[in-house]
Amino acid sequence: MVNLVSRLFDVTSGKILIDGKDIKSIPLNVLRENVGMVPQETFLFSETLEKNILFGVENQEDKVLLEKVADISQLNNDVDQFSDKYNTVLGERGITLSGGQKQRTSLARALAINPKTLILDDSFSAVDTKTEEEILVKLKEFMKDRTSIIISHRISTVKDADNIIVLDNGVIAEQGKHEELLELGGIYYDIHYKQLLEDELQHER
């Protein structure tokens, strides 16, 4: 689905509309300049951390922007512990970073281009829940006045969304706000309470 929005694939039937416009009528470079995507599998270059984050940004020396997006993605505390800070050279595909650091670097890069549409495709799977909560709090301000599509298996990640779509084997099974879906007592409800129970068990250990 997210690959269709960014036109990595094209729909074979039907249409995808943005502000009522068929995305095929939007020049590809314009569309992609306005879509910030954080994929499940992060791709990082064998460059400095700074160049990885500001990739695609016109001003490659924008330190203010660099600090801002690193703060939102909760990457700044990690960078402070690196001997070369933002000049730290990442190994092939970011091998020198942990899984969570890679995801947060990819998030910072997506935020840096100031996209009108932000797509997060299971982007916090390697991030601990506490850090995820801190990122989501800061992301709320960033996401104002822009469209955000968040894909996640964690209810805590999506519960504040304006519209939550529950997919079951590629088909929309349920749709609505957090409270509405809980009232249905269906798939979303079951996942929510299963995850609450898992969190309680972890805190007891």
For each residue, the residues with C-beta under 8 A, 3 or more apart:
1: 4 5 151
2: 5 6 37 39 119 121 149 151
3: 6 8 9
4: 1 7 8 9 10 11 16
5: 1 2 16 23 35 117 119 149
6: 2 3 31 32 35 37 119
7: 4 10 23 24 28 31 32
8: 3 4
9: 3 4
10: 4 7 24
11: 4 14 15 16
12:
13:
14: 11
15: 11 22 23 24
16: 4 5 11 22 23
17: 20 21 22 23
18: 21 23 26 117 147
19:
20: 17
21: 17 18 25 26
22: 15 16 17 25 26
23: 5 7 15 16 17 18 26 31
24: 7 10 15
25: 21 22
26: 18 21 22 23 30 31
27: 30 31
28: 7 31 32
29: 32 33
30: 26 27 33 34
31: 6 7 23 26 27 28 34 35
32: 6 7 28 29 35
33: 29 30 113 115
34: 30 31 115 116 117
35: 5 6 31 32 115 116 117 118 119
36: 110 111 113 114 115 117 118 119
37: 2 6 110 118 119 121
38: 42 103 106 107 110 119 120 121 123
39: 2 42 43 106 121 123
40: 121 122 123 125
41:
42: 38 39 94 102 103 105 106
43: 39 93 106
44: 52 90 93 94 97 102 105 106
45: 51 52 55 90
46: 89 90 91 92 93
47: 51 52 89 90
48: 51 52 84 86 87 88 89 90
49: 52 53 79 82 85 86 87 88 89 90 105
50: 53 54 66 86 87
51: 45 47 48 54 55 60
52: 44 45 47 48 49 55 90 94 105 109
53: 49 50 66 69 70 86 105 108 109 112
54: 50 51 57 59 60 62 65 66 109 112
55: 45 51 52 109 112
56: 109 112 113
57: 54 60 62 65 112 113
58:
59: 54 62 65
60: 51 54 57
61:
62: 54 57 59 65 66
63: 66 67
64: 67 68
65: 54 57 59 62 68 69 112
66: 50 53 54 62 63 69 70 86 112
67: 63 64 70 71 76
68: 64 65 71 72
69: 53 65 66 72 73 107 108 109 111 112
70: 53 66 67 73 75 76 79 86 108
71: 67 68 74 75 76 138
72: 68 69 107 108 111 135 138 139 142
73: 69 70 104 105 107 108 111 135
74: 71 77 104 131 134 135 138
75: 70 71 78 79 101 104 105 107 108
76: 67 70 71 79 80
77: 74 80 81
78: 75 81 82 101 104
79: 49 70 75 76 82 85 86 88
80: 76 77 85
81: 77 78
82: 49 78 79 85 88
83: 88
84: 48 87 88 89
85: 49 79 80 82 88
86: 48 49 50 53 66 70 79
87: 48 49 50 84
88: 48 49 79 82 83 84 85 96
89: 46 47 48 49 84 96
90: 44 45 46 47 48 49 52 94 95 96 97
91: 46 94 95 96
92: 46 95
93: 43 44 46
94: 42 44 52 90 91 97 101 102 105
95: 90 91 92
96: 88 89 90 91
97: 44 90 94 101 102 105
98: 101 102 126
99: 102 103 126
100: 103 104 126 127 128 131
101: 75 78 94 97 98 104 105
102: 42 44 94 97 98 99 105 106 126
103: 38 42 99 100 106 107 123 124 125 126 127
104: 73 74 75 78 100 101 107 108 127 131 135
105: 42 44 49 52 53 73 75 94 97 101 102 108 109
106: 38 39 42 43 44 102 103 109 110 123
107: 38 69 72 73 75 103 104 110 111 120 123 135
108: 53 69 70 72 73 75 104 105 111 112
109: 52 53 54 55 56 69 105 106 112 113
110: 36 37 38 106 107 113 115 118 119
111: 36 69 72 73 107 108 114 115 118 142
112: 53 54 55 56 57 65 66 69 108 109
113: 33 36 56 57 109 110
114: 36 111
115: 33 34 35 36 110 111 118 146
116: 34 35 146 147
117: 5 18 34 35 36 146 147 148 149
118: 35 36 37 110 111 115 142 143 146 147 148 149
119: 2 5 6 35 36 37 38 110 148 149 151
120: 38 107 123 124 148 149 150 151 152
121: 2 37 38 39 40 151
122: 40 125 151 152 153
123: 38 39 40 103 106 107 120 152
124: 103 120 127 132 135 152 154 157
125: 40 103 122 153
126: 98 99 100 102 103
127: 100 103 104 124 131 132 135
128: 100 131 132
129: 132 133 154 156 199
130: 133 134
131: 74 100 104 127 128 134 135
132: 124 127 128 129 135 136 154 156 157
133: 129 130 136 137 156
134: 74 130 131 137 138
135: 72 73 74 104 107 124 127 131 132 138 139
136: 132 133 139 140 157 160
137: 133 134 140
138: 71 72 74 134 135 141 142
139: 72 135 136 142 143 148
140: 136 137 143 144 160
141: 138 144
142: 72 111 118 138 139 146
143: 118 139 140 146 148
144: 140 141
145:
146: 115 116 117 118 142 143
147: 18 116 117 118
148: 117 118 119 120 139 143 161
149: 2 5 117 118 119 120
150: 120 157 158 161
151: 1 2 119 120 121 122
152: 120 122 123 124 157 158
153: 122 125 191
154: 124 129 132 157 158 195
155: 158 159 178 188 191 192 195
156: 129 132 133 159 195
157: 124 132 136 150 152 154
158: 150 152 154 155 161 164 178
159: 155 156 164 178
160: 136 140 178
161: 148 150 158 164 177 178
162: 177
163: 175 176 177
164: 158 159 161 174 175 176 177 178 181 188
165: 172 174 175
166: 172 173 174 175 181 186 187 188
167: 170 171 172 173
168: 171 173 187
169:
170: 167
171: 167 168
172: 165 166 167 175
173: 166 167 168 186 187
174: 164 165 166 181 184 186 187 188
175: 163 164 165 166 172 181
176: 163 164 180 181 184
177: 161 162 163 164 180 181
178: 155 158 159 160 161 164 181 182
179: 182 183
180: 176 177 183 184
181: 164 166 174 175 176 177 178 184 186 188 189
182: 178 179 185 188 189 192
183: 179 180
184: 174 176 180 181 188 189
185: 182 189
186: 166 173 174 181 189 190
187: 166 168 173 174 190 191
188: 155 164 166 174 181 182 184 191 192
189: 181 182 184 185 186 192 193
190: 186 187 193 194
191: 153 155 187 188 194 195
192: 155 182 188 189 195 196
193: 189 190 196 197
194: 190 191 197 198
195: 154 155 156 191 192 198 199
196: 192 193 199 200
197: 193 194 200 201
198: 194 195 201 202
199: 129 195 196 202 203
200: 196 197 203 204
201: 197 198 204 205
202: 198 199 205
203: 199 200
204: 200 201
205: 201 202
